Amino acid sequence: MGRGDGTGRIVSADDADDSGAGILHVDMDAFYASVEVLDDPSLRGQPIIIGAPDSRSVVSSASYEARRFGVRAAMPVGQALRLCPTAIVVEPHFDRYLALSAQVMEIFRTVTPLVEPLSIDEAFLDVRGARRLWGSPGQIARMLRARVHDETGLTCSVGAAATKHVAKMASTISKPDGLLIVAERDTAAFLAPRPVRALWGVGPKAAEALEGRGVRTIADVLDTPREVLDRALGPAMGDRVWHLARGIDARTVETTRVEKSVGHEETFHSDIDDPVVLRTELRRLADRVGARLREHGWEATTIALKLRFADFTTVNRSQTLTEPTAVGQRIGESAIELFDRIDRHLPVRLVGVRAERLRATGVAAATLWDDDEDWRRVEGALDDAAARFGRGAVTRATLLGGSRGGGTLPSHPRPPAGDA
C-alpha cells in the first residue's frame, strides 16, 4: 500500500466502477507544508519541515520531498535535519491553516450536509443522497478535488468506498493528489492483501502482537480463529479487527463533532531539572487548556500529564477529577499532583497538559457549594481581558518572564468551532 512519503501510490481509472462507494474520505496532502508553498512559491519542490527552527522542537509536518528522507511528524527537528540536511525549516502559521481548513470544509458542505471533520485537514462525507444533484460517488469525488484545487490552490486525496474504514484506507493509498475508488463488491479483494497495520486503529503494539502469531495480512486475519484474535488483542480490539477485516463497519458519518480532548505541550530550549520551574510551566499550560475549554463551552473530567525526558523517554499519567472543570487553577493542581508522583531520573525536555473526557459545561448536577467559585470569577475576568486586549495582557505574576520554550502548541489543532 502507499507510504507516508507518497511511494506505492495507487489511483483509479476515470471509468472505475463506483457502485456502492457512497462514503468519501478526503485528506489534504501534506496540509501545513502545502499551505506554506501556496504562500511562498519559492518553496515548491523543496524538502520542507514545519516546526520551530530550534533543533530541539518537534516536526509538525513535512513535505513529501522531506518524508522521502524519513522525516516524520513528532520527530525532533534536529533529528529531521540530520536525515535531510537540505530541508528548509518553516515556522507554522496555525491561523492560516485554520482559515484554509474552514474554506475547504465549506466546499464539502455545499455538496452534502453529511460532513464529519476528523481533524484540521481531513473529513468523511456521505454522498449517497447527493447522487441526483451531483452524480455518482466517483463524479462527486472528482468534482470535489477540482473545486478544492481551483478555490484554494491546494490538492487533496480521496478514497471512496462503502464504509468509513475502507474509504480512509483508500485515500491513504492514493496520496498524494489521487483518487482511489473501491466498489462495494470489490471490498474483500481490496482488503485481503493489505498488511494488518493498515487496519484503522491497529497501532504498532497490536500489529506486533498479530505479526508474532503469523498474522501479517488482512487475509491472514480472515483465516485466524476468533479466540486467537481475542487472546492477542483483547476481546474489544479482537472483535473490531474481526469485523473490519471483513469490511464490516457500521459507523455512520457523524455531523456533530465531539471533542475528545484539549491539550497544550511545550518543548524547552534547554532541558530543565528544577521542579519549581517545571511546576510553573505546568501552570502556564493548564491556564491555556482551561481558556480553550471555556471558549468552546466544555468541561473536562480527566486531566493528563505528559513528560519527555532528556533521553526521549516519555511518561504519560492521568487522573479523574471528582467534579468536571474548565478552571485552569484546578487543572494545574491536578497536573502538578501527577507530576509530583513521577520519579524524575533525568532533566525534562517536554511537558504537556491535556483535558480529556470532555462534556458540555453545565451538564453535571449543581452541588451545594462550588470550591472553584472564586477562581471561576478570576479566570472569567482574565477571559474578558484577553478578548479586549489580547491573550497575555493579564496573567499570573508567577508566569511573568521570558518563554523557556518554542511556545505552547495545541497538540491536535482542530477545525474552527463553527465548522463542526
Secondary structure, 3 states (H helix, E strand, C coil): CCCCCCCCCCCCCCCCCCCCCCEEEEEECCHHHHHHHHHCHHHCCCCEEECCCCCCCECCEECHHHHCCCCCCCCEHHHHHHHCCCCEEECCCHHHHHHHHHHHHHHHHCCCCCEEEEECCEEEEECHHHHHHHCCHHHHHHHHHHHHHHHHCCCEEEEEECCHHHHHHHHHHHCCCCEEECCHHHHHHHHCCCEHHHCCCCCHHHHHHHHCCCCCEHHHHHCCCHHHHHHHHCHHHHHHHHHHHCCCCCCCCCCCCCCCEEEEEEEEEEEECCHHHHHHHHHHHHHHHHHHHHHHCEEEEEEEEEEEECCCCEEEEEEEEEEEECCHHHHHHHHHHHHHCCCCCCCEEEEEEEEEEEEECCCCCCCCCCCCHHHHHHHHHHHHHHHHHCCCCCCCHHHCCCCCECCCEECCCCCCHHHC
